[in-house]
Amino acid sequence: MTEPFQESLHELPDEGGHKRGIRSFVLRQGHMTAAQQRAIDHLWPQFGVDYQAAEADLAALFGRTAPKVLEIGFGMGTATAEIAKRLPEKDFLAIDVHGPGVGNLLKLAEEMQLPNIRVMRHDAVEVVENMLADGSLDGIHIFFPDPWHKKRHHKRRLIQPPFVAKLLPKLKVGGYIHLATDWEEYAVQMLEVLSSFDSLQNTAADYAPTPAYRPETKFEARGKRLGHGVWDLVFTRVA
């Protein structure tokens, strides 16, 4: 049920076997349709943001002052586009490296007339480290990241203390982080990780009701029909 591509934190060896530092993704190539490629070719100047190793002016990128939400690992972008449509008062910076998904979200942004979306095709870790100012975000969304089911692969999961520690300074006090997963064991880990930060406060006793702005994905709906659960976590930064 998990999206076909999502971000995951791990260390990659170079040709000599040495670790090259953390990345936020595993690249899984998919088929790029002609429509998706056309969207990248023609819509990137309007909705795309190129990576730069310098702090970005988010208000200038969107052409207005409004709450800014970062989404990491948007898959094919369908849910991202729907959220942006439901929350026109907020701006969404969506990051993924999956070419077909990037093309699809660009196409949706044009078709649905969503001026509050900007898309990046880059490693989210580098974007967070180098392009986002401290206190620049009002929200962070990470929905259905790869659960890496096998225990020996758990170290590759995105939601771990080192990555969350990189995210939190970028979040304003009062801002929120919203995670969702369809893998219960990963939900438990997510809850443990977020609860370990004194600067974060859970908005629920444990797992939160799904916020009205998050649409049900086709993978989620299929899983529910099969009796699988889905867990949302919503924490706010309090310090």
BELCORGI-V447717 format. One record per backbone hydrogen bond with DSSP energy under -1.0 kcal/mol. NH is the residue of the N-H (numbers start at 1). CO is the residue of the C=O. If there is no record, write none. Layout:
[[NH/CO] [NH/CO]]
This chain:
[[10/23] [14/18] [17/14] [20/12] [23/10] [37/33] [38/34] [39/35] [40/36] [41/37] [42/38] [43/39] [47/43] [48/44] [49/119] [54/52] [56/131] [61/57] [62/58] [63/59] [64/59] [69/91] [70/139] [71/93] [72/141] [73/95] [77/74] [81/77] [82/78] [83/79] [84/80] [85/81] [86/82] [87/83] [90/87] [91/67] [92/116] [93/69] [94/118] [95/71] [96/120] [102/98] [103/99] [104/100] [105/101] [106/102] [107/103] [108/104] [109/105] [110/106] [111/107] [112/108] [114/109] [118/92] [119/47] [120/94] [127/123] [128/124] [129/125] [130/126] [131/127] [132/127] [135/169] [136/133] [137/170] [138/68] [139/68] [140/176] [141/70] [142/178] [144/180] [153/150] [154/151] [156/153] [157/154] [160/158] [164/160] [165/161] [167/163] [168/164] [170/167] [171/168] [172/137] [174/237] [175/172] [176/138] [177/235] [178/140] [179/233] [180/142] [181/231] [187/183] [188/184] [189/185] [190/186] [191/187] [192/188] [193/189] [194/190] [195/191] [197/194] [200/197] [201/236] [203/234] [208/232] [214/211] [221/217] [222/218] [223/219] [224/220] [225/221] [226/222] [227/224] [228/223] [231/181] [233/179] [235/177] [236/201] [237/175] [238/199]]
